[in-house]
Amino acid sequence: MSRMHPFARAGLLALAALCGFVLVGAASPGTWLLDTLTGLFAAGLLVMSLHLLIGYTGLISFGHAAYYASGGYIFGMVLQTPAFVAACGAWSVPLATLLAVCGTGLFALLVGSICARLSEIYFAFLTLAFQMLFVSIIQGLVQYTGGDQGLTGGIPRPAFLGLDLVQARDRYAFSAFLFVAGVLAVRLITLSSFGASLRMVRDNERRAAFLGVNTYAVKVLAFTAAGSIASLGGVVLAVFTSAAYPEWAGWSVSGEAIFMIMLGGLHSFWGPLVGVVAMRVINDVTLLYTTHTELAKGLAILFVVLVLKRGILDWLTDWRKARRKSPSTKEQRHAAP
């Protein structure tokens, strides 16, 4: 396994993960676990796509939820068009998903080409401005988006390849596939030469430019890829709720995604997913005793920042490395004359 090409290894791990998720869905006696995992899949796609910007490119986006919501809205509006469903039939859902990814990718390309000209805090606030503009457009185009009420009325989900998305297990399996595909896409990007360019831009943009890297193009492509992958999370949520709401594009959703990345670990590929699970556990456990979930989340972030000084997975990784080094250090001391 260790001698395999990184791409092949990532593909095999993705296939194994998908099989594991399907087995969990088949063995689950009820729908609670399936619904919980589906929600985690949607959030996981959002944070992993944002991690591509923050962790690997060094770009902090305060408006990343716009692309998350864009995927759900495009997916829902396309399937709510009777002519499209009539023309595409059983392939309506796959084609609507593809249109959601491509449409959101174009949206992200447009925004990224403008925002990438700036850096640091100016970049972050410009992404927030475009997110607010997107929310205003959603609320203004009532005839198409439902305005403040959201894209309600149900989203048609014709069966395809033996999957009926009205059924909880089939809906879960489809969501698991999109989640694995999205995470695999992020992984392949980070393992590629383009991923190396992202890390160069993150570590020292001036040096990367001096070495001949087109840093502007790299940032725009990273922004476009991140937006496209985030749209898959919106599709998962739209399939799950059979609706789409403007709250999905709110700044608080983007902020919570950043918190999840910080909570799980900024310097590890899997850290954001740990943050998603940790945030869900904190929320659910808190609701058993009180409704002050925001207070509990804030305390968790303070603990990570002030006590651990890094994300959960980053701290565990450093602790494990320290444990490995300590025996050898002791042996060297005993061996010294």
Stockholm file with secondary structure:
# STOCKHOLM 1.0

chainA/1-337         MSRMHPFARAGLLALAALCGFVLVGAASPGTWLLDTLTGLFAAGLLVMSLHLLIGYTGLISFGHAAYYASGGYIFGMVLQTPAFVAACGAWSVPLATLLAVCGTGLFALLVGSICARLSEIYFAFLTLAFQMLFVSIIQGLVQYTGGDQGLTGGIPRPAFLGLDLVQARDRYAFSAFLFVAGVLAVRLITLSSFGASLRMVRDNERRAAFLGVNTYAVKVLAFTAAGSIASLGGVVLAVFTSAAYPEWAGWSVSGEAIFMIMLGGLHSFWGPLVGVVAMRVINDVTLLYTTHTELAKGLAILFVVLVLKRGILDWLTDWRKARRKSPSTKEQRHAAP
#=GR chainA/1-337 SS CTTSCHHHHHHHHHHHHHHHHHHHHHHCSSSHHHHHHHHHHHHHHHHHHHHHHHHHHCCCCSCTHHHHHHHHHHHHHHHTCHHHHHHHGGGHHHHHHHHHHHHHHHHHHHHHHHHTTSCHHHHHHHHHHHHHHHHHHHHHCHHHHCGGGCBCSCCCCCCBTTBCTTSHHHHHHHHHHHHHHHHHHHHHHHHSHHHHHHHHHHHCHHHHHHTTCCHHHHHHHHHHHHHHHHHHHHHHHHHHHTSBCGGGGSHHHHHHHHHHHHHHCTTSSSHHHHHHHHHHHHHHHHHTTCSCHHHHHHHHHHIIIIIISSCHHHHHHHHHHHHHHHHHHHHHHHHCC
#=GC SS_cons         CTTSCHHHHHHHHHHHHHHHHHHHHHHCSSSHHHHHHHHHHHHHHHHHHHHHHHHHHCCCCSCTHHHHHHHHHHHHHHHTCHHHHHHHGGGHHHHHHHHHHHHHHHHHHHHHHHHTTSCHHHHHHHHHHHHHHHHHHHHHCHHHHCGGGCBCSCCCCCCBTTBCTTSHHHHHHHHHHHHHHHHHHHHHHHHSHHHHHHHHHHHCHHHHHHTTCCHHHHHHHHHHHHHHHHHHHHHHHHHHHTSBCGGGGSHHHHHHHHHHHHHHCTTSSSHHHHHHHHHHHHHHHHHTTCSCHHHHHHHHHHIIIIIISSCHHHHHHHHHHHHHHHHHHHHHHHHCC
//
